[in-house]
Amino acid sequence: MRRAGRRSRQAQEECPMENGVGQEPGVPEAPPAEGTSAPRPPRARPRLVFRTQLAHGSPTGRIEGFTNVKELYGKIAEVFSISPTEILFCTLNTHKVDMQKLLGGQIGLEDFIFAHVRGETKEVEVTKTEDALGLTITDNGAGYAFIKRIKEGSIINRIQTVCVGDSIEAINDHTIVGCRHYEVARMLRELPRAQPFTLRLVQPKKAFDMIGQRTRSSSKCPPEGRVSSGKETLRLRAQGPATLQEGPSAVEEEAARRVDDLLESYMGIRDCELGGCCSVPPQPYTRLPP
């Protein structure tokens, strides 16, 4: 009796188990029932390659494999054998210092990226005779804040050496590298009136054909780094992988512009990527019944 029980246990151990029931060895698995399709293989992620140049002039390079702005700067720096900290900001489809073409959180798949690198350093002394200096500040997402707009008739407007695109490196010898745009704007607002202060600025490097009078950017800031509706864009995120998505609609662009105008009015900054975070309801609001 003991030998029979032992052989019975060995037979059970040799047979595979499924849902607690022993299966006969050598029996093939049942094929999938008719009408059910086999699971589809995961969709291969498309290879996204972007063209890039240094704005003051360089051969064309190609970059890929980045998920945020810092990684993008690292890829550009690797192509041109420079340090990532040399890059002040990037524009899309133009080598000019055009604040309406700034690279933001989205890049069209056909966009050409121009990197503006550090040029000459200059210091200016400013006396704050009014509460507002007339500056609109933004940043590149990688530690550099720079001037995006200069208001006509303002204090800064009367200082010809200060230009749109200049990076603010220090205020009264206090470095602000690594600060966000709203932090820099707050520092400038808190400076006392009737007391001179010093700005250390770094201007983008210029080619000979780019040297000329400074230009003003428009007060309207369309969503940066985006293409017209119906085209895909690569959305860069501070955390998480980059994703492909459809370009914004006209309604979303207008909503983002209005939010950005409010940021400039109350905080002295422009952040089109922040403005683009507003969502549009799927249908218009209707009046609630009484």
LOKE-384889 format. One record per residue: x, y, z of N, C-alpha, C, O in turn. Coordinates in pm, whole numbers, plus 50000, padded with zeros to 5 digits. Example, Ala and Ser with C-alpha at 12.3 -4.5 7.8 and 13.67 -1.06 7.14 Angstrom:
# residues 2
513194943150780512304955050780513204967050780514244966850846;512854977550708513674989450714512905000350787513415011450804;
END
This chain:
# residues 290
500834988150000500005000050000500875012550000500565022349933;501965012150076502835023850079503465026349942503565037849898;503905015349873504535017049743503555022949643503935031449562;502315018749648501315024149555501085038949579500965046649484;501015043049705500815057349735501985065649691501815076949644;503215060149705504405067549664504415069549514504735080449466;504075058949436504035060249291502965070249248503145077549150;501875070449321500795080049287501265094349306500965102949222;501995097249416502505110749437503525114649332503515126149287;504415105449291505405108449187504735111849055505155120948984;503665104249024502955107148899502335120948901502315127848799;501815125249018501225138549028502285149449014502025159748953;503495147249072504545157249063505055158848922505445169848882;505045147848841505555148648705504575155348611504975160148505;503295155748647502285161848561502165176648592502115180248709;502115185448491501935199748517500555202448574499615194748553;500455213548647499195217548710498655229748638499425238548599;497365230448621496705242048563495405244248637494515235848636;495305256048704494125259048785493865248148888492715244948918;494975242448944494825232449049494495218648999494285209749081;494435216148868494075203148811495275197648735495865204548652;495625185148762496745179048694496455176648548495335172748512;497445179048461497295177248317498155165548272499225162948328;497685158548172498445147248120499705152248051499625161747972;500855146348078502085150848012502045148247863501505138147817;502615157447788502695155847645501475160647571501455160147448;500435165447642499225170347576499455184747533499715193047621;499365188347406499635202247363498535211547412497405207447436;498895224547426497935234547468496885236447359497165235347240;495675239447405494575241347311494795254047231495195264147288;494545253947098494715266147017493665276447055492625272847109;493915289547028492935299747061491635297346987491635292746873;490535300447055489215298246996489065306446869489665317146855;488225301146777487995308346652487315321746680486465322746768;487685331846604487095345146621487895354246712487625366246718;488885348746785489735356846871491075358646803491705348946762;491515371046791492775374046723493925373746821493755376646940;495075370146772496275369946855496645384146894496385393546818;497245386047014497605399647056498585406046959499525399646913;498355418846930499225426046837500555429146902500615432147021;501625428546825502925432246882502945447146913502265454946847;503725451247015503765465447050504265473946934505165470146861;503645485646920503995494646810505395500246830505715505746936;506225498946729507585503946738507585519246741506895525746662;508355524746833508435539246845509195544946726510305540446697;508625554846656509325560146539510615567246578510725573046686;511575566646489512845573346512512695587846470512435590846354;512875596846566512715611146541514085617746536514805618046636;514445622946420515735629446400515475643946361514695646646269;516135653346430515945667546405517245673846355518335670046397;517105683346264518265690746213518545702646304517625708746358;519815705946319520195716946407521445724046356522275717946289;521545736846388522725745046359522945754646475522035757346553;524165759846485524435771146573523965783746502524215785446382;523285792546573522625803946510523605813446443523255819846344;524825814546495525795823746435526515817346317527345823846253;526215804746287526795798146171527525785346207528385785146295;527185774546138527835761646160527315751846055526325754545989;527985740346040527395729745957526105724646021525845727246138;525325717445945524075711745996524365698446065525015689646008;523875697146187523985684646259522615678146275521595684246244;522615665846323521355658646345521365652746486522365647146530;520245654246554520145649746692518895641146708517925642446633;518935632546808517785624046840517955618646982519025620047042;516895612547034517005605547162516965614447284517575610947385;516285625947278516155634647396514695635147439513795633247358;514475637647569513105638047622512765651147690511595653547722;513755659847715513485672847776514505682847725515405679447648;514355695347769515195706147716516665704047753517545706147669;516945699947876518335697947916519005687147831520155688747790;518285676347806518855665947720519025670847577519995667247509;518105679147531518225685047397519495693347387520245692147291;519745702047487520955710147487522195701247489523195704247424;522125690347566523265681147571523555674847436524715673147399;522495671247362522685665347229523275675447131524165672147053;522775687847136523315698247048524775700747080525615701846990;525085701747210526465704247251527395692947206528535695447166;526905680747211527715669247169528015669847020529125666546978;527035673946940527235674646795528285685046759529115682646671;528265696646827529155707646791530365708946884531105718746877;530555699046972531735698547061531845711147146532915717147156;530735715147209530725726347302530105721547432529585710447441;530165730147534529535726747662528045730147656527685740247596;527175722047717525745725447719525465738947784524465745347750;526315743247877526105756047944526375767947852526075779347888;526955765447734527185776247639525895780347567525825791147510;524875771847570523635774447496522705782947582522335779047693;522325794647530521425803647602519965800047577519175799147670;519605797947451518245794047414518265789147270519285790147202;517145783947225517025779047087515805785347021514795788047087;515905787646891514765792146812514475781646705515335773546670;513255782046655512825772346555512675779046420511975789046405;513355773346320513215777346180513715791446150513385796946045;514505797246238515155810046211516415811246296516435806946412;517465817046237518705819246312518675832546387519595835446463;517645840546365517565853746428517085852646572516485842646612;517375863046650516885863746788515425868246783515105879846808;514565858946751513135861546734512405854946850512305842646857;511885863146941511255857847061509925850847032509405843747118;509375852846914508155845646878508455831746824507535823846800;509735828646804510125815546751510915807446853511635798146817;510775811046980511505803847083511085789247090509915785947070;512045780647117511725766647141511125765347280511745769147379;509925760047285509255758047413509185743247447510175736047435;507995738847488507845724947526507445715847413507325703747432;507255721347291506855713047179507685716647055507995728247031;508025706446977508795708146855508075701146742507755689246753;507805708346634507235701946516508215692246455509425694546459;507715681546399508605671046348509475675846232510495669646202;509075686646165509865692246055510615704746095511235711146009;510585708546221511235720946266512755719646260513325708946284;513405730846229514865731946226515265739746351514765750646375;516165734046431516535739846561517825747846547518835742646501;517775760646588518965769246590519325772346735518495777346811;520555769346773521025771546909521815784646916522755786746841;521415793347008522095806147030523015804447151522555801247261;524305806647130525295804047235525805817247293525545828047240;526545816047402527075827647473527995835947385528855830647314;527795849047391528665858347322529395867147422529945862247521;529395880147398530095889447485529315891947614528085891547617;530075894547721529485898147850529575913247867530575919447832;528525919147921528495933647941527815936748073526975929148121;528185948048132527575952648256526975966448234527595975048172;525775968448285525105981348274524645985648413524255977348495;524695998548436524206004148563522846010548538522676018548446;521896007048620520516011648604520066018248733520326013248842;519386029548720518756036048834517256034248822516646038248723;516676028348923515246025148920514446037448963514226039649082;514006045148866513216057148894511716054348896510926062948936;511326042448853509926038348855509836024248914510846017248926;508626020348950508456006949007508765996048905509355985848939;508365998248781508565988248676509725992248587509846003748547;510585982548557511725985148469511345984048322512045989448235;510245977048292509845975248153510405962748089510485961747967;510815953148173511375940648123510365929348136509615928648233;510345920648037509625908048047510655896848041511455896147948;510635888148143511655877948159511085864248126509935861348159;511865855948062511535841848045512815833848072513855839748098;512735820648065513955812748083513965801047985512955797947921;515125794847974515295784347873515005770447927515165760647854;514595769348052514315756348110515555748848154515455737448200;516715755148140517965748448177518855757448263520065755348272;518255767548328519005775548423519345789648383519935797048462;518985793848260519305807448216518015815348195517125811248121;517925826848263516825836248241517305847048146518455851448154;516435851348055516845861547959515675870747928514535867947963;515995881747861515025892247831514235888447707514805886047600;512935887747723512085884247610511415896347547511085896147429;511235906947625510555918747572511005930947651511235930047772;511115942347582511405955147645510285964747610510015967147492;509645970147710508505978847688508955992447637509905998447688;508265997247535508586010347479508396021247584507416021347658;509376030647590509286041847682509666038547825509546047147912;510106026347852510446022347989511886026248023512626031447940;512256023648149513616026648194514646019048111515616024848063;514436006148093515385997948018515406001847871516446000647806;514286006447820514216010447679515176021847648515626023247534;515496029847748516396041347727517866037347735518746045647711;518146024847769519526019947775519776011547650519346000047644;520466017047553520596010747423521435997947425521345989947332;522245996047528523095984147532522345971747579522855960547567;521145973447632520335962047677519425957847562518685966147509;519485945147525518745940447407517895928247441518175920847535;516875926447361516085914147368516985902247336517765902747241;516885891747416517735879947398518915879647491519555869147505;519235890847557520345891047653519995882347774518895883347829;520925873847814520745865647934521205873648056522265879848054;520395873348163520745880348287521555870648372521025860748422;522825873648389523725864648462523845868348609524005859548694;523765881348640523915885548780523225899048801523145907248710;522745901148923522185913948968523015918349087523025911749191;523705929849073524595934749179525595923849222525785921549341;526215917349125527215906949147526655894449216527415885649255;525335893749230524705881649284524245873149167523325876849094;524875861549149524555853349033523135847849042522665844149149;522465847548929521105842248924521015830248831519925825948795;522165824848791522155812948707521505801548785521875798748899;520555795048724519805784448790518455788948843517665780548887;518185802048842516895807248889515865806748777516205808048660;514605804948815513515805448718513155819848687513555829048760;512405821948579512085835448534511305843448638511535855348654;510365836848710509575844148809510425848348930510125858448994;511475840648960512365844549069513175856949031513355865949113;513655857348908514405869048861513505881248856513915892148896;512275879648806511335890948801511055896248941510945908348960;510925887449038510685891849176511875899549231511705909749298;513095894949203514285902149249514325916249192514655925749264;514005917649065514025930949003512945939949060513165951949078;511765934449088510695942549146511045947249286510655958249326;511775939149361512085942449500513255951949514513545956349626;513935955349406515035965049416514485978749456513455982849404;515155985849546514645998849591514736009449482515616009049396;513816018849487513806029849391514896039849425515366040749538;515286047649322516276058449335517646053349380518456061049430;517886040649363519186034949399519736027149281519076017849233;520916030649232521456023749114521826009249146522206005949258;521696000749045522105986849057522765982648926522625989448824;523465971448929524225966848814523655953648761523385944348838;523485953048632523085940748564524265935448484524875942748406;524595922748504525595916248419524845907648318524135898248354;525035910948191524285904548083525235897147989526395900847974;524725886647928525465879147826524615879247700523485874247700;525145884847593524375885447469524665873247383525755867647391;523715869047301523965857647211525075860947112525195872347066;525865850947079526935852846981526325855746845525355849446804;526915865546775526345870046648527355868246535528565869846554;526835864946420527655865246299527715879546249526935887946294;528625882446157528795896246111527535901646045527225913446057;526805892945974525615897845904524425899345996523365903945953;524585895546124523475896646218523605908846307522685911946382;524735915846300524945927246387524135939046336524245942746219;523355944846422522525956246383521785961446503522065957646617;520835970346478520065975946587519185965246649518765955746583;518925966946778518095957246847516675957946796516215968246747;515985946946809514585946146767513725943046886514175937246985;512465947046875511515944646983510635932846946510235931246830;510335924747043509395913947018507985918847043507765928047121;507055912746976505655916546992505165912547130505675903147190;504165920047180503585916647309502785903847302502535897447404;502395899947181501665887447165502655876147146503595877147066;502445865547220503375854347215502635841747175501965835747260;502715837547049502055825047012502745813347078503905814547117;502065802147093502685790647156503975786947085503985784646964;505055786247160506375784647101506665770047073506255761147147;507375767746963507755754346929506605745946879506665733646888;505535752246827504395744546782504115747546636504445758246586;503505738046570503155739846431501645740446421500945738446520;501145743146301499715744946283498965732046313499535721046311;497675733646340496845722246377496835711946264496845715346146;496815699246304496805688546206498165682046189498255671546126;499225687946243500555682146236500965677246373500565682846476;501775666846374502235661446501503405669546553504205675046477;503505670146686504615676846751505195667446855504505658446904;506465669546888507115662346997507035671047120507575682047122;506355666247223506185673847346507255669747446507365658047483;508055679547489509115677147586508575679547726507835689147748;508935671047820508445672147957509625672648053510665666448029;509445680248162510495681048263510705667348329511835663748364;509615659748345509695646348401508915636948311507805640148267;509475625348285508795615648201509265616448057509965625848020;508875606547976509335606147837508625616347749507525620747780;509285620047640508655628747541507575620847468507685608747450;506535627847425505415621147359505045628347231505245640447217;504515620647136503985626247012502515629547030501765621547084;502105641446985500705645146995500365654946884501245660646821;499065656646863498595665846761498895680246803498905683346922;499125688946706499335703046735498085709346794496985704046775;498225720546865497075726846930496115732946829496515736946719;494855733646867493855740046781493935755146796494655760246882;493195762346711493185776946718492625781646852493095791646907;491635774646905491045778447035492075776747146492185785347233;492835765847144493845763447246494965773747237495475778247339;495365777447116496405787547099495955801047154496725807947221;494705804747127494195817547177494105817447329494425827447393;493665806247387493585805347533494965806447596495135813247697;495965799747537497325800447589497875814547579498575819147670;497575821547470498065835247454497485844447561498195853047614;496195842747592495575851447692496135848747832496345858047910;496365836147863496985832947992498385839047999498785844248104;499115838447889500465844047886500435859247903501305864847969;499455865847843499305880347860499055883848006499575893848056;498265875748075498005878148217499275876348300499515884148392;500085866348267501345864448338502245876548322502895880848418;502285882148201503125893948179502585906048253503365913848307;501265907648258500675919348322500915919448472501195929948530;500815907648536500875907148681502225902948737502555906448850;503015895548660504265890248713505495894548635506615892448682;505325900448517506465904748438507215893348373508395894548342;506525882248350507145870848283506255866348169505065869348166;506835859148075506065852347972506495837747972507685834647968;505525829047976505805814647979504735807847897503705803547950;504975806947766503965801347677503685786747707502585781947681;504665779647760504425765647795503475764547913502615755747916;503615773648010502675773848122501295777748074500295772048118;501235787547985499945791447930499285780247854498055779347850;500085771747792499535760647715499005749347800498435739747747;499195750247932498685739648020497175740648041496565731248092;496575751948003495135753348023494405743747929494825741847815;493335738047977492585728347898491285734447850490735743547913;490785729347739489545734047680488455723947708488665712047682;487295728047761486235718447789485735712047660485785718447555;485245699547667484795692747545483605699447480483395697847360;482795706947556481665714147499481475727047577481855727847694;480885737247515480715750047584479875748547709478995739947718;480185757147807479385757047929477975761747899477765770847818;477015755647964475615759747950475125765048084475645761448190;474125773348077473595779248200472875768548281472065760948229;473175768148410472555758248496471105762048523470785773848532;470225752148535468825755348566468695761048706469495757648793;467705769648731467535775648864467155765048968466975768349085;
END
